[in-house]
Amino acid sequence: MNVVDSSAWLEYLAAAPRASFFALVSRALFSAVFLATMSGVAVQPVWCQHSTGARLRPPMARLSEEFTRIIGVRELSDGRVLVADADDHRLVVANLSSNTVVQIGRRGQGPGEYSQVSSLTALGRDSTLMPDRGNGRSLVLLKDRIVYTYPPDHPVSATARGLLRGTDSHGHALFTTSPPIREGKLALGRADSITALLVTLATGTPDTVARLRTAPLSVWTERDSSGKVTRAGLNYPPFSVGEEPLLFPDGWLAIARLDPYRVDWRAPEGRWVRGPPLPFTARVVNRREREVYLARKTGKSGKAETPPPADSWPPVVPPFQPLPLVAAPDGSLLILRTPTADSPAHRYDRVDRRGHLIGWLEVSAMEQLVAIGVYGAYVITTDDDGIQRLQRHPWP
């Protein structure tokens, strides 16, 4: 175990049940923290009471701080917010009320350092899990301090080499596996799948709970004479998306499915609810859709996109985008639909736990809803230069 802030770690352990030191070290994060009450309140948003659309009310707080690519947002109990910027390799804690930002840790391989930042997932009681894939490990924050490191040989770090898709109050984390890495080139398409693993963090024991259609992509690797991977890369064709899962704090698991577009739910005891097909009009990927797609990609990257090969475009626009899911405080799911030439705004379908569409929310094409907490809904805005900022809106 790598304790980088002993006072914070002891502060946390003081709240755990009495046990031997060895047991506390092995169980503290894995049981007590997950049994604590997760942040969130049961709220029925006004706009969601009918199958109609709505918009968020104007923001009540904004950060003037500039970000390049926000990949994680996590609200703390005092209203401050953790923000992870992937392109700037920066983790900060922001106070939207005072419009201030403070750096947390720094890039590196030592205690309190990270090679790259990633998603920020609540563990309860102001604890947060952040995989540090560049160093092959995972970090735990208590409020705004890095207090614990899962080493590379720990099962949690090994599993976190995939994508973390949420935690619950029962001591579980949901991960999706990565595509296989082989020497040379590998192409994955509609017929291929990846695994959704529900991991018990106390032991690192994984349980395969679902198979997910993977996003079409090509993977290539190069190895040296010893067999070590020296170079690797991924290439996603246009509109590439796979099926998307999200684990809620109360243990329910949602999966946004493709073909047909629907949401399946898994209850904490393992019971599945298969949702009905959701409203979806297939839009042909014609010349206009291709041009709008490339213009949108150019706007995000700041550089002109090289037109993909003609045979790499799908026949129709998929219903949603990669990583499109946001958990609402009332237990429903928000799904970011794929923008089209005729509908460029960001629309979020709201789906209840029967899999029924019960409303939708729309923000502008330059905005993206990323999290909803006790203090409000968090939206990333992107200007014409690609600069991102964070703002908080009232919710509902």
Protein Blocks (a to p, Z undefined) as FASTA:
>chain_A
ZZfblklmmmmmmmpccddfklmmmmmmmmmmmmpcceddddddfklmpccdddddddfb
dcfbdcfbdcbdcddfkopacdddfklopacdddfklopacdehjedjbehiafbdcddd
debjhiacdddfknopacddehjacfbdcdfklmklmmmmmccebdcfeopacddddddd
dehjddddfkbccddddddfknopacdfbdcddddddddddddfkopafbdcddddehia
cddddddfkopacdddehiaddddddfkopacdddddddddddddfklmmmmmmmmmmmn
opacddddfklpcfbdcfbdehkbccdfkopacddddddfklmbccdddddfkopafbdc
dddfkbccfbdcfkbccdddddfkopacddddddZZ
